[in-house]
């Protein structure tokens, strides 16, 4: 007898707007700011599509974006979508001191509290870059989960404090803590495929075909559905990227491919984590060497 499918899908959107250009990628110019300014238009299109298909999603919002475009963030919350923490102005945590990272977390909290009265339970680091201080700070501030690491594919796992590595010594596993990791993947991130970005030592070319990217994402989902049969599928999108033109057809095509398959449901990140936590306690990965 074939085991029933139990696959959930969390559509996630990083609503970076101008912050990604101010605090992250570097081309700090009016042209770059205008690319972020498109964000609200993308949000409105995405919200309409999600409403049409009766899907709740998760939006990770920097505090800077919430203050720049409060009405759209209010609309996200009013539509029943989850809002997660995404820094203040898309700063790279790995480039911050512990005190600076704490300050960024608090500024993000303050902005979201001011605009929508929400204290997020989930966190996604800007640029998917954590520092050695990130997990301890997230535990201290009571987050339920974070979604920035790549140590798994379709299954959550427990975050750790104190991993140690060097080119001369064996890997040392840190201590698992009460913070769930929802893993991400560059293959499921729209920015990598579509955005042209000049970099100090080259450039991100962007310009991929939405149809080709849609097929890649469908193939990734189908592997989970057909070969694994249970877990969570988490694409990462940005309203200023996926919200443009033909890329909205890509998102709609992905939704239509997924929707209606037996044993598949859409969820928010936090709802999935609450469900996954039942009966579990922090532990190392199953393949990890036993503790000495």
C-alpha positions, 0 to 999 in steps of 0.5 A: 500500500502506498503511503499517503503524501504529507507535503506542505508548502510555505510561500515566503516573500522577503519584502526588502524594498529599498533596504536591500540596496541601502544595507546589503548589496551596495549600489547606493544610488537613486537608480538602485532605490527605484528598484526597491520602490517597485516593491509595493506594486509587487506586494499588491499583485502578490496579495491579490493572487494569494487571495484568489487561491486562498493561500496564507503565506509568510512575509519577512519584513525589514523594519525599514520597509515597514516604516517606508511603506506602512500601508502595504505591511498593514495589508499583509497583516490584514490578509492573515499572512504571517510577518517575520523579522528580517533585520532593520535595513537588510544588514549582513549580521556576519559583519556586525558586532554582537551589540550591533546585531542586538540593536538591529533586532530591536529596531526591527521589532520596534518598527513592526510593533509601530506599524502593525502591532506584531512581534514576529515569532520567525526570523530570516537573516538578510542575505542568509548570513548568520554570525556566531551571535545570531542563534544565541540572540534569537533564542534570547529574544524568544523566536520560535524559528529561523529560516536562513540556513541550508543544513537540510532540504525538506525537513526542519532541524534544531539550531545549535550554539557552539559549532567549532571548525578549523582546517586542522581539527575535527568538526565539533558539534555545538549544543542543540537549542530550542530554535527550529531551522526552516532550511532555505536554498539558493535554487529556490530564490528568485533574486539569483535568477532575475536581478542584475547586480554589479558586484566588486569583483563581477556581477550577478547577471540575472535575466533568466527566463521565468518559464525556465525558472518555473520548471526548475521549481516544479522539478524541485517540488516534484522530487519532494512530492514523488520521491520523499512524500513528506516535508515542507517546500519553501521557495523564497521570493521578493515582491520587487522581483517576482512581482514584475510582469511575467514573473507573476505568471511564474508564481501563478504557474507554481501555485496551479501545479501544486494546488489540488495534489492529494496530500498537499497543503499551503501553510505559513512558516510558523504554523508548520513549525508549531506542528513539527515541534510536537513530541520533539526536543532539541537534538543533533542531526541523525547522522552526527557523530555521537557526543564524546 
